[in-house]
Amino acid sequence: MEDEMIFGIRAVIEAVEAGKEIDRLLIKKDMQGDLSRELFAAIKGLDIPVQRVPVEKLNRITRKNHQGVIAFTTQITYQHVEDLIPLLFEQGKDPFFVLLDGVTDVRNFGAIARTAECAGVDAIIIPSRNSVSVNADAIKTSAGALHTLPVCRESNISQTIRLLKNSGIRIVGATEKGDKDYTKGDYTGPVCLIMGAEDKGIPQEHLALCDEWARIPILGKIESLNVSVAAGVLMYEIVKQRH
């Protein structure tokens, strides 16, 4: 099943009001008028990522009458960390989260989700902007894991990290800047593993919030592992220690 594309202001408003999960919304840069105001009123408070784009981009996506608006739906329902944390503790679990901080490649995302599901991760956390989303390609690469593994989409990652820390969850950042080998960390309790963007890694402001930095030794000439491979290595070190 492919991701559904909805175009036209009225059609998008109706989809939102019907409760369809909107993955992202593309809106013509200079769009104005009563209908556009109605659209923004409909999405207010829903934390739907909105991109203002030139009309040429919309025309490349579809030649049909889009009226300056194209929405992409997703096949899953995004969740929120603040709802999951108490639920997991009530179930007697030590929560295990993976936060993908700026990962943009859907194949990496799908591969990480597949490993996460196998490793017993309770949820994947992604930013609502400048990040991958759960589209058909990601679901296919995940071998269906994204149909069962909760995905939390959060608008403020710094705030989310602080919420996790205040809930007693240890924050482990994967970074080559770490002075500790990943096997030397303690991951036996509640933990959130942060994996950074493919090119830049974890932003400095988020690294500063981590309780621990985990480094995977690189013994060859290439500087770093693929993010999905690195995530797999670290997730299974956590599994090894917890079981």
Secondary structure, DSSP 8 states (H G I E B T S, - for coil): ----EEESHHHHHHHHHTT--EEEEEEETT--SHHHHHHHHHHTTS---EEEE-HHHHHHH-SS--TTEEEEE-SS--B-HHHHHHHHHHTT---EEEEEES---HHHHHHHHHHHHHTT--EEEEESSSS----HHHHHHTTTGGGTS-EEEES-HHHHHHHHHHTT-EEEEE-TT-SSBGGGS--SSSEEEEEEBTTTBS-HHHHTT-SEEEB----SSSS---HHHHHHHHHHHHHHHH-
